[in-house]
Structures are given as C-alpha cells and as structure tokens.
Amino acid sequence: MSLHVGLTHFLIVSTILFSMGIYAIVTRKNAIMVLMGVELILNSANINFIAFSKFGNFGLGGQIIALFIIILAAAEAAIALAIVLNIYKTFTHVNIDEIDNLKE
C-alpha cells in the first residue's frame, strides 16, 4: 500500500490552518492569541507556496517566497511582542477590546 500525498492534501491542510487562524483572530480578545492566529495564516500561505512550487514546476520561486515569509513573520512577532509588552506595562492586561485609549 503506497500513500501518495498530492496537491489536494497540501491545500486541505493549508485551508484548515487558514481557517483556524481566522477563527483565532476573530474570536480572541487576547493580543497574544491574535498574533498566534496571524502566524497560522502566514504558515498556511507558506504551505501553499511550497506545494505550488513542487507541483506546479515553478522552480525555487515558491520556496524563496516562503523563506521570505518566515523572515517577515519573525520580524513581525518580535515587533508585535514588544508592543504587547508595552501595552501590558501600561494597562496590566492585553485584552484588545479594552484598550481604546492609546493616546494617553
């Protein structure tokens, strides 16, 4: 019995990750959980780029873009965590619904 993993399998996994990311962004109030949702969405895009690179005969283009997205996600996480730590220092919580006075 051989198991063949095709493009459809990658797209299904990517769709599940993307849906979970959107669900996390929409339903969560904690800023850290929203950041985790964004990371899930970026990872689903990476899976799509790698899958289409392999099955679409696009060469290394998809893998290079996926590497760029990983670097972008790391930079985004570092900056966002710094912002979240600053918000926590100011408000002693990170609920995005309750933070509405950033001017003060």
Gaussian input, Z-matrix of N, CA and C with variables (Angstrom, degrees):
# hf/3-21g

backbone

0 1
 N
 C     1     B1
 C     2     B2     1     A1
 N     3     B3     2     A2     1     D1
 C     4     B4     3     A3     2     D2
 C     5     B5     4     A4     3     D3
 N     6     B6     5     A5     4     D4
 C     7     B7     6     A6     5     D5
 C     8     B8     7     A7     6     D6
 N     9     B9     8     A8     7     D7
 C    10    B10     9     A9     8     D8
 C    11    B11    10    A10     9     D9
 N    12    B12    11    A11    10    D10
 C    13    B13    12    A12    11    D11
 C    14    B14    13    A13    12    D12
 N    15    B15    14    A14    13    D13
 C    16    B16    15    A15    14    D14
 C    17    B17    16    A16    15    D15
 N    18    B18    17    A17    16    D16
 C    19    B19    18    A18    17    D17
 C    20    B20    19    A19    18    D18
 N    21    B21    20    A20    19    D19
 C    22    B22    21    A21    20    D20
 C    23    B23    22    A22    21    D21
 N    24    B24    23    A23    22    D22
 C    25    B25    24    A24    23    D23
 C    26    B26    25    A25    24    D24
 N    27    B27    26    A26    25    D25
 C    28    B28    27    A27    26    D26
 C    29    B29    28    A28    27    D27
 N    30    B30    29    A29    28    D28
 C    31    B31    30    A30    29    D29
 C    32    B32    31    A31    30    D30
 N    33    B33    32    A32    31    D31
 C    34    B34    33    A33    32    D32
 C    35    B35    34    A34    33    D33
 N    36    B36    35    A35    34    D34
 C    37    B37    36    A36    35    D35
 C    38    B38    37    A37    36    D36
 N    39    B39    38    A38    37    D37
 C    40    B40    39    A39    38    D38
 C    41    B41    40    A40    39    D39
 N    42    B42    41    A41    40    D40
 C    43    B43    42    A42    41    D41
 C    44    B44    43    A43    42    D42
 N    45    B45    44    A44    43    D43
 C    46    B46    45    A45    44    D44
 C    47    B47    46    A46    45    D45
 N    48    B48    47    A47    46    D46
 C    49    B49    48    A48    47    D47
 C    50    B50    49    A49    48    D48
 N    51    B51    50    A50    49    D49
 C    52    B52    51    A51    50    D50
 C    53    B53    52    A52    51    D51
 N    54    B54    53    A53    52    D52
 C    55    B55    54    A54    53    D53
 C    56    B56    55    A55    54    D54
 N    57    B57    56    A56    55    D55
 C    58    B58    57    A57    56    D56
 C    59    B59    58    A58    57    D57
 N    60    B60    59    A59    58    D58
 C    61    B61    60    A60    59    D59
 C    62    B62    61    A61    60    D60
 N    63    B63    62    A62    61    D61
 C    64    B64    63    A63    62    D62
 C    65    B65    64    A64    63    D63
 N    66    B66    65    A65    64    D64
 C    67    B67    66    A66    65    D65
 C    68    B68    67    A67    66    D66
 N    69    B69    68    A68    67    D67
 C    70    B70    69    A69    68    D68
 C    71    B71    70    A70    69    D69
 N    72    B72    71    A71    70    D70
 C    73    B73    72    A72    71    D71
 C    74    B74    73    A73    72    D72
 N    75    B75    74    A74    73    D73
 C    76    B76    75    A75    74    D74
 C    77    B77    76    A76    75    D75
 N    78    B78    77    A77    76    D76
 C    79    B79    78    A78    77    D77
 C    80    B80    79    A79    78    D78
 N    81    B81    80    A80    79    D79
 C    82    B82    81    A81    80    D80
 C    83    B83    82    A82    81    D81
 N    84    B84    83    A83    82    D82
 C    85    B85    84    A84    83    D83
 C    86    B86    85    A85    84    D84
 N    87    B87    86    A86    85    D85
 C    88    B88    87    A87    86    D86
 C    89    B89    88    A88    87    D87
 N    90    B90    89    A89    88    D88
 C    91    B91    90    A90    89    D89
 C    92    B92    91    A91    90    D90
 N    93    B93    92    A92    91    D91
 C    94    B94    93    A93    92    D92
 C    95    B95    94    A94    93    D93
 N    96    B96    95    A95    94    D94
 C    97    B97    96    A96    95    D95
 C    98    B98    97    A97    96    D96
 N    99    B99    98    A98    97    D97
 C   100   B100    99    A99    98    D98
 C   101   B101   100   A100    99    D99
 N   102   B102   101   A101   100   D100
 C   103   B103   102   A102   101   D101
 C   104   B104   103   A103   102   D102
 N   105   B105   104   A104   103   D103
 C   106   B106   105   A105   104   D104
 C   107   B107   106   A106   105   D105
 N   108   B108   107   A107   106   D106
 C   109   B109   108   A108   107   D107
 C   110   B110   109   A109   108   D108
 N   111   B111   110   A110   109   D109
 C   112   B112   111   A111   110   D110
 C   113   B113   112   A112   111   D111
 N   114   B114   113   A113   112   D112
 C   115   B115   114   A114   113   D113
 C   116   B116   115   A115   114   D114
 N   117   B117   116   A116   115   D115
 C   118   B118   117   A117   116   D116
 C   119   B119   118   A118   117   D117
 N   120   B120   119   A119   118   D118
 C   121   B121   120   A120   119   D119
 C   122   B122   121   A121   120   D120
 N   123   B123   122   A122   121   D121
 C   124   B124   123   A123   122   D122
 C   125   B125   124   A124   123   D123
 N   126   B126   125   A125   124   D124
 C   127   B127   126   A126   125   D125
 C   128   B128   127   A127   126   D126
 N   129   B129   128   A128   127   D127
 C   130   B130   129   A129   128   D128
 C   131   B131   130   A130   129   D129
 N   132   B132   131   A131   130   D130
 C   133   B133   132   A132   131   D131
 C   134   B134   133   A133   132   D132
 N   135   B135   134   A134   133   D133
 C   136   B136   135   A135   134   D134
 C   137   B137   136   A136   135   D135
 N   138   B138   137   A137   136   D136
 C   139   B139   138   A138   137   D137
 C   140   B140   139   A139   138   D138
 N   141   B141   140   A140   139   D139
 C   142   B142   141   A141   140   D140
 C   143   B143   142   A142   141   D141
 N   144   B144   143   A143   142   D142
 C   145   B145   144   A144   143   D143
 C   146   B146   145   A145   144   D144
 N   147   B147   146   A146   145   D145
 C   148   B148   147   A147   146   D146
 C   149   B149   148   A148   147   D147
 N   150   B150   149   A149   148   D148
 C   151   B151   150   A150   149   D149
 C   152   B152   151   A151   150   D150
 N   153   B153   152   A152   151   D151
 C   154   B154   153   A153   152   D152
 C   155   B155   154   A154   153   D153
 N   156   B156   155   A155   154   D154
 C   157   B157   156   A156   155   D155
 C   158   B158   157   A157   156   D156
 N   159   B159   158   A158   157   D157
 C   160   B160   159   A159   158   D158
 C   161   B161   160   A160   159   D159
 N   162   B162   161   A161   160   D160
 C   163   B163   162   A162   161   D161
 C   164   B164   163   A163   162   D162
 N   165   B165   164   A164   163   D163
 C   166   B166   165   A165   164   D164
 C   167   B167   166   A166   165   D165
 N   168   B168   167   A167   166   D166
 C   169   B169   168   A168   167   D167
 C   170   B170   169   A169   168   D168
 N   171   B171   170   A170   169   D169
 C   172   B172   171   A171   170   D170
 C   173   B173   172   A172   171   D171
 N   174   B174   173   A173   172   D172
 C   175   B175   174   A174   173   D173
 C   176   B176   175   A175   174   D174
 N   177   B177   176   A176   175   D175
 C   178   B178   177   A177   176   D176
 C   179   B179   178   A178   177   D177
 N   180   B180   179   A179   178   D178
 C   181   B181   180   A180   179   D179
 C   182   B182   181   A181   180   D180
 N   183   B183   182   A182   181   D181
 C   184   B184   183   A183   182   D182
 C   185   B185   184   A184   183   D183
 N   186   B186   185   A185   184   D184
 C   187   B187   186   A186   185   D185
 C   188   B188   187   A187   186   D186
 N   189   B189   188   A188   187   D187
 C   190   B190   189   A189   188   D188
 C   191   B191   190   A190   189   D189
 N   192   B192   191   A191   190   D190
 C   193   B193   192   A192   191   D191
 C   194   B194   193   A193   192   D192
 N   195   B195   194   A194   193   D193
 C   196   B196   195   A195   194   D194
 C   197   B197   196   A196   195   D195
 N   198   B198   197   A197   196   D196
 C   199   B199   198   A198   197   D197
 C   200   B200   199   A199   198   D198
 N   201   B201   200   A200   199   D199
 C   202   B202   201   A201   200   D200
 C   203   B203   202   A202   201   D201
 N   204   B204   203   A203   202   D202
 C   205   B205   204   A204   203   D203
 C   206   B206   205   A205   204   D204
 N   207   B207   206   A206   205   D205
 C   208   B208   207   A207   206   D206
 C   209   B209   208   A208   207   D207
 N   210   B210   209   A209   208   D208
 C   211   B211   210   A210   209   D209
 C   212   B212   211   A211   210   D210
 N   213   B213   212   A212   211   D211
 C   214   B214   213   A213   212   D212
 C   215   B215   214   A214   213   D213
 N   216   B216   215   A215   214   D214
 C   217   B217   216   A216   215   D215
 C   218   B218   217   A217   216   D216
 N   219   B219   218   A218   217   D217
 C   220   B220   219   A219   218   D218
 C   221   B221   220   A220   219   D219
 N   222   B222   221   A221   220   D220
 C   223   B223   222   A222   221   D221
 C   224   B224   223   A223   222   D222
 N   225   B225   224   A224   223   D223
 C   226   B226   225   A225   224   D224
 C   227   B227   226   A226   225   D225
 N   228   B228   227   A227   226   D226
 C   229   B229   228   A228   227   D227
 C   230   B230   229   A229   228   D228
 N   231   B231   230   A230   229   D229
 C   232   B232   231   A231   230   D230
 C   233   B233   232   A232   231   D231
 N   234   B234   233   A233   232   D232
 C   235   B235   234   A234   233   D233
 C   236   B236   235   A235   234   D234
 N   237   B237   236   A236   235   D235
 C   238   B238   237   A237   236   D236
 C   239   B239   238   A238   237   D237
 N   240   B240   239   A239   238   D238
 C   241   B241   240   A240   239   D239
 C   242   B242   241   A241   240   D240
 N   243   B243   242   A242   241   D241
 C   244   B244   243   A243   242   D242
 C   245   B245   244   A244   243   D243
 N   246   B246   245   A245   244   D244
 C   247   B247   246   A246   245   D245
 C   248   B248   247   A247   246   D246
 N   249   B249   248   A248   247   D247
 C   250   B250   249   A249   248   D248
 C   251   B251   250   A250   249   D249
 N   252   B252   251   A251   250   D250
 C   253   B253   252   A252   251   D251
 C   254   B254   253   A253   252   D252
 N   255   B255   254   A254   253   D253
 C   256   B256   255   A255   254   D254
 C   257   B257   256   A256   255   D255
 N   258   B258   257   A257   256   D256
 C   259   B259   258   A258   257   D257
 C   260   B260   259   A259   258   D258
 N   261   B261   260   A260   259   D259
 C   262   B262   261   A261   260   D260
 C   263   B263   262   A262   261   D261
 N   264   B264   263   A263   262   D262
 C   265   B265   264   A264   263   D263
 C   266   B266   265   A265   264   D264
 N   267   B267   266   A266   265   D265
 C   268   B268   267   A267   266   D266
 C   269   B269   268   A268   267   D267
 N   270   B270   269   A269   268   D268
 C   271   B271   270   A270   269   D269
 C   272   B272   271   A271   270   D270
 N   273   B273   272   A272   271   D271
 C   274   B274   273   A273   272   D272
 C   275   B275   274   A274   273   D273
 N   276   B276   275   A275   274   D274
 C   277   B277   276   A276   275   D275
 C   278   B278   277   A277   276   D276
 N   279   B279   278   A278   277   D277
 C   280   B280   279   A279   278   D278
 C   281   B281   280   A280   279   D279
 N   282   B282   281   A281   280   D280
 C   283   B283   282   A282   281   D281
 C   284   B284   283   A283   282   D282
 N   285   B285   284   A284   283   D283
 C   286   B286   285   A285   284   D284
 C   287   B287   286   A286   285   D285
 N   288   B288   287   A287   286   D286
 C   289   B289   288   A288   287   D287
 C   290   B290   289   A289   288   D288
 N   291   B291   290   A290   289   D289
 C   292   B292   291   A291   290   D290
 C   293   B293   292   A292   291   D291
 N   294   B294   293   A293   292   D292
 C   295   B295   294   A294   293   D293
 C   296   B296   295   A295   294   D294
 N   297   B297   296   A296   295   D295
 C   298   B298   297   A297   296   D296
 C   299   B299   298   A298   297   D297
 N   300   B300   299   A299   298   D298
 C   301   B301   300   A300   299   D299
 C   302   B302   301   A301   300   D300
 N   303   B303   302   A302   301   D301
 C   304   B304   303   A303   302   D302
 C   305   B305   304   A304   303   D303
 N   306   B306   305   A305   304   D304
 C   307   B307   306   A306   305   D305
 C   308   B308   307   A307   306   D306
 N   309   B309   308   A308   307   D307
 C   310   B310   309   A309   308   D308
 C   311   B311   310   A310   309   D309

   B1=1.4376
   B2=1.5239
   B3=1.3084
   B4=1.4656
   B5=1.5253
   B6=1.2964
   B7=1.4575
   B8=1.5154
   B9=1.3005
   B10=1.4600
   B11=1.5239
   B12=1.3044
   B13=1.4576
   B14=1.5211
   B15=1.3122
   B16=1.4567
   B17=1.5130
   B18=1.3050
   B19=1.4627
   B20=1.5199
   B21=1.3190
   B22=1.4661
   B23=1.5210
   B24=1.3187
   B25=1.4649
   B26=1.5281
   B27=1.3329
   B28=1.4657
   B29=1.5222
   B30=1.3175
   B31=1.4640
   B32=1.5232
   B33=1.3212
   B34=1.4736
   B35=1.5284
   B36=1.3322
   B37=1.4722
   B38=1.5278
   B39=1.3181
   B40=1.4550
   B41=1.5213
   B42=1.3114
   B43=1.4678
   B44=1.5222
   B45=1.3253
   B46=1.4736
   B47=1.5302
   B48=1.3325
   B49=1.4641
   B50=1.5250
   B51=1.3256
   B52=1.4630
   B53=1.5237
   B54=1.3331
   B55=1.4682
   B56=1.5216
   B57=1.3260
   B58=1.4638
   B59=1.5256
   B60=1.3261
   B61=1.4627
   B62=1.5099
   B63=1.3228
   B64=1.4674
   B65=1.5235
   B66=1.3289
   B67=1.4739
   B68=1.5284
   B69=1.3275
   B70=1.4676
   B71=1.5198
   B72=1.3142
   B73=1.4666
   B74=1.5235
   B75=1.3135
   B76=1.4657
   B77=1.5253
   B78=1.3224
   B79=1.4552
   B80=1.5212
   B81=1.3053
   B82=1.4633
   B83=1.5158
   B84=1.3310
   B85=1.4518
   B86=1.5278
   B87=1.3138
   B88=1.4524
   B89=1.5281
   B90=1.3194
   B91=1.4615
   B92=1.5310
   B93=1.3164
   B94=1.4634
   B95=1.5279
   B96=1.3118
   B97=1.4674
   B98=1.5305
   B99=1.3239
   B100=1.4634
   B101=1.5321
   B102=1.3263
   B103=1.4704
   B104=1.5216
   B105=1.3178
   B106=1.4645
   B107=1.5308
   B108=1.3282
   B109=1.4644
   B110=1.5154
   B111=1.3254
   B112=1.4669
   B113=1.5274
   B114=1.3259
   B115=1.4667
   B116=1.5354
   B117=1.3274
   B118=1.4650
   B119=1.5267
   B120=1.3172
   B121=1.4656
   B122=1.5199
   B123=1.3296
   B124=1.4645
   B125=1.5301
   B126=1.3312
   B127=1.4583
   B128=1.5244
   B129=1.3123
   B130=1.4691
   B131=1.5236
   B132=1.3266
   B133=1.4695
   B134=1.5178
   B135=1.3328
   B136=1.4673
   B137=1.5242
   B138=1.3156
   B139=1.4728
   B140=1.5182
   B141=1.3218
   B142=1.4597
   B143=1.5260
   B144=1.3237
   B145=1.4641
   B146=1.5295
   B147=1.3330
   B148=1.4638
   B149=1.5302
   B150=1.3271
   B151=1.4630
   B152=1.5237
   B153=1.3220
   B154=1.4619
   B155=1.5128
   B156=1.3148
   B157=1.4582
   B158=1.5239
   B159=1.3386
   B160=1.4570
   B161=1.5265
   B162=1.3104
   B163=1.4594
   B164=1.5222
   B165=1.2961
   B166=1.4531
   B167=1.5116
   B168=1.3298
   B169=1.4644
   B170=1.5275
   B171=1.3471
   B172=1.4525
   B173=1.5210
   B174=1.3050
   B175=1.4552
   B176=1.5160
   B177=1.3029
   B178=1.4589
   B179=1.5230
   B180=1.3162
   B181=1.4577
   B182=1.5113
   B183=1.3165
   B184=1.4515
   B185=1.5091
   B186=1.3296
   B187=1.4602
   B188=1.5276
   B189=1.3043
   B190=1.4682
   B191=1.5269
   B192=1.3214
   B193=1.4659
   B194=1.5259
   B195=1.3451
   B196=1.4642
   B197=1.5222
   B198=1.3107
   B199=1.4645
   B200=1.5231
   B201=1.3364
   B202=1.4616
   B203=1.5250
   B204=1.3293
   B205=1.4674
   B206=1.5220
   B207=1.3356
   B208=1.4691
   B209=1.5262
   B210=1.3353
   B211=1.4683
   B212=1.5220
   B213=1.3158
   B214=1.4618
   B215=1.5293
   B216=1.3318
   B217=1.4699
   B218=1.5181
   B219=1.3227
   B220=1.4704
   B221=1.5241
   B222=1.3120
   B223=1.4664
   B224=1.5271
   B225=1.3283
   B226=1.4649
   B227=1.5227
   B228=1.3234
   B229=1.4633
   B230=1.5216
   B231=1.3219
   B232=1.4659
   B233=1.5223
   B234=1.3121
   B235=1.4660
   B236=1.5281
   B237=1.3157
   B238=1.4613
   B239=1.5265
   B240=1.3230
   B241=1.4583
   B242=1.5268
   B243=1.3188
   B244=1.4644
   B245=1.5270
   B246=1.3122
   B247=1.4686
   B248=1.5235
   B249=1.3328
   B250=1.4678
   B251=1.5267
   B252=1.3249
   B253=1.4643
   B254=1.5275
   B255=1.3141
   B256=1.4639
   B257=1.5289
   B258=1.3234
   B259=1.4686
   B260=1.5251
   B261=1.3205
   B262=1.4671
   B263=1.5244
   B264=1.3091
   B265=1.4595
   B266=1.5307
   B267=1.3282
   B268=1.4563
   B269=1.5218
   B270=1.3282
   B271=1.4669
   B272=1.5277
   B273=1.3201
   B274=1.4715
   B275=1.5248
   B276=1.3105
   B277=1.4637
   B278=1.5190
   B279=1.3291
   B280=1.4688
   B281=1.5224
   B282=1.3353
   B283=1.4667
   B284=1.5197
   B285=1.3277
   B286=1.4575
   B287=1.5206
   B288=1.3281
   B289=1.4622
   B290=1.5220
   B291=1.3150
   B292=1.4616
   B293=1.5271
   B294=1.3071
   B295=1.4640
   B296=1.5241
   B297=1.3173
   B298=1.4547
   B299=1.5210
   B300=1.3066
   B301=1.4555
   B302=1.5312
   B303=1.3089
   B304=1.4555
   B305=1.5231
   B306=1.3165
   B307=1.4550
   B308=1.5219
   B309=1.3017
   B310=1.4745
   B311=1.5049
   A1=108.88
   A2=115.63
   A3=118.62
   A4=109.09
   A5=114.06
   A6=120.52
   A7=108.05
   A8=115.71
   A9=120.52
   A10=108.79
   A11=115.41
   A12=120.25
   A13=107.12
   A14=115.12
   A15=120.31
   A16=112.93
   A17=115.00
   A18=121.20
   A19=111.60
   A20=116.15
   A21=120.22
   A22=111.48
   A23=117.33
   A24=120.41
   A25=110.86
   A26=115.83
   A27=119.21
   A28=111.07
   A29=115.97
   A30=119.39
   A31=111.76
   A32=116.80
   A33=119.90
   A34=110.49
   A35=116.52
   A36=119.90
   A37=110.31
   A38=115.97
   A39=120.38
   A40=111.24
   A41=116.55
   A42=120.29
   A43=111.47
   A44=116.28
   A45=119.98
   A46=110.12
   A47=116.94
   A48=120.08
   A49=111.29
   A50=116.50
   A51=120.49
   A52=111.01
   A53=116.79
   A54=120.55
   A55=111.21
   A56=116.43
   A57=119.85
   A58=110.68
   A59=117.04
   A60=120.56
   A61=112.17
   A62=116.50
   A63=120.26
   A64=110.45
   A65=116.51
   A66=120.34
   A67=110.33
   A68=116.75
   A69=120.21
   A70=111.29
   A71=117.78
   A72=120.54
   A73=110.76
   A74=116.75
   A75=120.26
   A76=112.24
   A77=117.73
   A78=119.64
   A79=114.98
   A80=118.38
   A81=119.99
   A82=111.38
   A83=115.17
   A84=121.15
   A85=111.05
   A86=116.81
   A87=121.59
   A88=109.49
   A89=116.89
   A90=120.92
   A91=112.23
   A92=117.28
   A93=120.55
   A94=110.01
   A95=116.84
   A96=120.18
   A97=110.60
   A98=117.01
   A99=120.20
   A100=109.76
   A101=116.49
   A102=119.71
   A103=111.24
   A104=116.75
   A105=119.66
   A106=110.61
   A107=116.84
   A108=120.34
   A109=112.03
   A110=116.27
   A111=120.01
   A112=110.54
   A113=116.31
   A114=119.82
   A115=110.88
   A116=117.15
   A117=120.11
   A118=110.80
   A119=116.73
   A120=120.23
   A121=110.71
   A122=117.02
   A123=119.54
   A124=111.21
   A125=116.86
   A126=119.42
   A127=111.81
   A128=117.79
   A129=119.18
   A130=110.36
   A131=117.14
   A132=119.70
   A133=110.61
   A134=116.63
   A135=119.96
   A136=111.43
   A137=116.58
   A138=119.96
   A139=109.92
   A140=117.25
   A141=120.00
   A142=111.63
   A143=117.72
   A144=119.94
   A145=111.17
   A146=116.56
   A147=119.82
   A148=110.38
   A149=116.77
   A150=119.79
   A151=111.57
   A152=116.85
   A153=118.52
   A154=111.21
   A155=117.26
   A156=119.87
   A157=110.44
   A158=116.46
   A159=119.92
   A160=112.21
   A161=116.75
   A162=120.10
   A163=113.11
   A164=118.42
   A165=120.66
   A166=114.01
   A167=116.44
   A168=121.56
   A169=112.42
   A170=114.11
   A171=119.33
   A172=112.15
   A173=117.57
   A174=120.30
   A175=111.03
   A176=116.18
   A177=120.87
   A178=112.62
   A179=117.63
   A180=121.07
   A181=113.28
   A182=118.28
   A183=122.50
   A184=112.31
   A185=116.48
   A186=120.14
   A187=110.96
   A188=117.00
   A189=119.89
   A190=110.35
   A191=116.53
   A192=119.62
   A193=110.52
   A194=117.14
   A195=120.24
   A196=110.81
   A197=117.44
   A198=120.71
   A199=110.72
   A200=116.76
   A201=120.45
   A202=110.92
   A203=117.79
   A204=121.14
   A205=110.65
   A206=117.58
   A207=120.34
   A208=109.95
   A209=116.32
   A210=120.27
   A211=110.03
   A212=116.94
   A213=121.26
   A214=111.30
   A215=117.20
   A216=121.19
   A217=111.07
   A218=117.18
   A219=119.82
   A220=110.56
   A221=116.72
   A222=120.04
   A223=110.72
   A224=116.16
   A225=120.53
   A226=110.86
   A227=117.70
   A228=120.71
   A229=110.95
   A230=117.31
   A231=120.12
   A232=111.11
   A233=116.82
   A234=120.47
   A235=110.87
   A236=116.47
   A237=119.99
   A238=111.17
   A239=117.70
   A240=119.52
   A241=111.16
   A242=117.09
   A243=119.72
   A244=110.25
   A245=117.20
   A246=120.79
   A247=110.60
   A248=117.05
   A249=120.74
   A250=110.50
   A251=117.89
   A252=120.42
   A253=110.68
   A254=116.83
   A255=120.33
   A256=111.04
   A257=116.55
   A258=120.33
   A259=109.88
   A260=117.17
   A261=120.04
   A262=110.60
   A263=116.62
   A264=120.56
   A265=110.55
   A266=116.54
   A267=120.57
   A268=112.27
   A269=117.03
   A270=120.98
   A271=114.14
   A272=119.28
   A273=126.72
   A274=113.29
   A275=118.40
   A276=124.18
   A277=107.96
   A278=115.78
   A279=119.38
   A280=111.34
   A281=116.68
   A282=120.23
   A283=109.21
   A284=116.78
   A285=120.16
   A286=112.32
   A287=117.81
   A288=119.81
   A289=112.32
   A290=116.46
   A291=120.34
   A292=112.94
   A293=117.10
   A294=120.18
   A295=107.69
   A296=115.42
   A297=119.14
   A298=112.40
   A299=117.05
   A300=118.68
   A301=109.75
   A302=116.56
   A303=120.99
   A304=112.27
   A305=117.63
   A306=120.36
   A307=111.69
   A308=117.89
   A309=121.18
   A310=112.01
   D1=119.26
   D2=178.97
   D3=-108.35
   D4=142.23
   D5=-179.80
   D6=-106.86
   D7=118.39
   D8=-179.84
   D9=-105.26
   D10=120.22
   D11=178.21
   D12=-96.95
   D13=115.82
   D14=-176.81
   D15=-108.05
   D16=-174.00
   D17=-179.38
   D18=-61.83
   D19=-35.58
   D20=-179.13
   D21=-61.16
   D22=-39.22
   D23=179.67
   D24=-63.47
   D25=-43.03
   D26=178.31
   D27=-63.34
   D28=-40.95
   D29=-179.14
   D30=-67.21
   D31=-35.18
   D32=177.74
   D33=-66.30
   D34=-45.83
   D35=178.60
   D36=-62.28
   D37=-41.54
   D38=179.32
   D39=-63.78
   D40=-41.73
   D41=178.74
   D42=-63.66
   D43=-40.65
   D44=178.98
   D45=-64.09
   D46=-45.14
   D47=178.88
   D48=-62.92
   D49=-42.89
   D50=179.04
   D51=-62.02
   D52=-43.50
   D53=179.55
   D54=-63.96
   D55=-41.37
   D56=178.37
   D57=-64.44
   D58=-37.55
   D59=177.95
   D60=-65.54
   D61=-45.18
   D62=177.67
   D63=-62.57
   D64=-41.84
   D65=178.83
   D66=-61.46
   D67=-42.32
   D68=179.87
   D69=-65.13
   D70=-39.14
   D71=-179.32
   D72=-68.83
   D73=-41.56
   D74=-174.76
   D75=-75.56
   D76=-37.61
   D77=-170.93
   D78=-95.83
   D79=-21.56
   D80=-174.44
   D81=-88.49
   D82=146.45
   D83=177.68
   D84=-103.81
   D85=-18.73
   D86=-179.26
   D87=-79.38
   D88=131.45
   D89=-176.37
   D90=-64.13
   D91=-33.08
   D92=179.00
   D93=-65.24
   D94=-41.07
   D95=179.89
   D96=-67.65
   D97=-34.53
   D98=176.62
   D99=-65.39
   D100=-40.37
   D101=176.88
   D102=-63.17
   D103=-37.97
   D104=177.28
   D105=-64.46
   D106=-36.26
   D107=176.01
   D108=-63.67
   D109=-39.94
   D110=177.46
   D111=-64.00
   D112=-39.28
   D113=178.25
   D114=-64.09
   D115=-38.71
   D116=177.55
   D117=-62.61
   D118=-40.79
   D119=179.35
   D120=-65.51
   D121=-41.71
   D122=178.58
   D123=-65.43
   D124=-37.74
   D125=177.60
   D126=-67.59
   D127=-34.65
   D128=176.40
   D129=-65.71
   D130=-36.82
   D131=175.68
   D132=-65.01
   D133=-38.80
   D134=178.00
   D135=-61.52
   D136=-43.12
   D137=178.98
   D138=-60.97
   D139=-41.50
   D140=178.43
   D141=-64.00
   D142=-43.32
   D143=179.82
   D144=-62.79
   D145=-43.42
   D146=-179.69
   D147=-66.67
   D148=-42.84
   D149=-178.73
   D150=-64.48
   D151=-45.09
   D152=179.86
   D153=-70.53
   D154=-27.96
   D155=175.61
   D156=-66.29
   D157=-39.73
   D158=-178.97
   D159=-75.91
   D160=-48.36
   D161=-173.09
   D162=-88.91
   D163=-15.00
   D164=-178.63
   D165=-101.13
   D166=1.96
   D167=179.65
   D168=54.54
   D169=47.56
   D170=177.76
   D171=-95.76
   D172=6.77
   D173=-179.85
   D174=76.56
   D175=-141.46
   D176=-177.44
   D177=-94.19
   D178=4.78
   D179=-177.01
   D180=-57.24
   D181=-46.12
   D182=-179.66
   D183=-66.00
   D184=-37.70
   D185=-179.90
   D186=-70.41
   D187=-35.73
   D188=177.60
   D189=-67.68
   D190=-40.75
   D191=177.25
   D192=-65.66
   D193=-38.23
   D194=177.24
   D195=-63.46
   D196=-40.54
   D197=176.54
   D198=-62.80
   D199=-40.97
   D200=176.61
   D201=-62.05
   D202=-39.67
   D203=179.33
   D204=-66.40
   D205=-37.54
   D206=178.02
   D207=-62.84
   D208=-43.72
   D209=178.24
   D210=-64.12
   D211=-42.73
   D212=178.40
   D213=-62.53
   D214=-40.27
   D215=179.42
   D216=-66.23
   D217=-38.00
   D218=178.51
   D219=-65.95
   D220=-42.64
   D221=178.43
   D222=-65.75
   D223=-41.75
   D224=179.05
   D225=-63.42
   D226=-40.36
   D227=179.67
   D228=-65.67
   D229=-41.09
   D230=-179.69
   D231=-64.05
   D232=-45.94
   D233=-179.42
   D234=-67.78
   D235=-43.56
   D236=-178.46
   D237=-65.66
   D238=-39.51
   D239=178.41
   D240=-66.07
   D241=-35.55
   D242=175.58
   D243=-63.78
   D244=-42.01
   D245=177.39
   D246=-64.14
   D247=-43.50
   D248=-179.68
   D249=-63.85
   D250=-40.53
   D251=178.08
   D252=-63.78
   D253=-38.41
   D254=177.29
   D255=-66.48
   D256=-40.17
   D257=177.18
   D258=-64.68
   D259=-41.22
   D260=179.36
   D261=-64.76
   D262=-38.16
   D263=179.55
   D264=-64.64
   D265=-34.20
   D266=-177.81
   D267=-82.49
   D268=-46.36
   D269=-171.74
   D270=-105.37
   D271=-8.95
   D272=-175.53
   D273=59.57
   D274=21.68
   D275=169.98
   D276=-158.32
   D277=165.51
   D278=-178.59
   D279=-126.32
   D280=28.70
   D281=176.21
   D282=-74.77
   D283=118.83
   D284=-173.58
   D285=-71.55
   D286=-19.02
   D287=177.43
   D288=-74.33
   D289=-28.98
   D290=-174.86
   D291=-94.55
   D292=-6.42
   D293=-179.51
   D294=-98.15
   D295=99.10
   D296=-178.23
   D297=-131.11
   D298=7.51
   D299=-179.82
   D300=-127.82
   D301=68.66
   D302=-179.04
   D303=-78.03
   D304=-12.75
   D305=-178.96
   D306=-73.84
   D307=-25.81
   D308=-175.93
   D309=-78.48

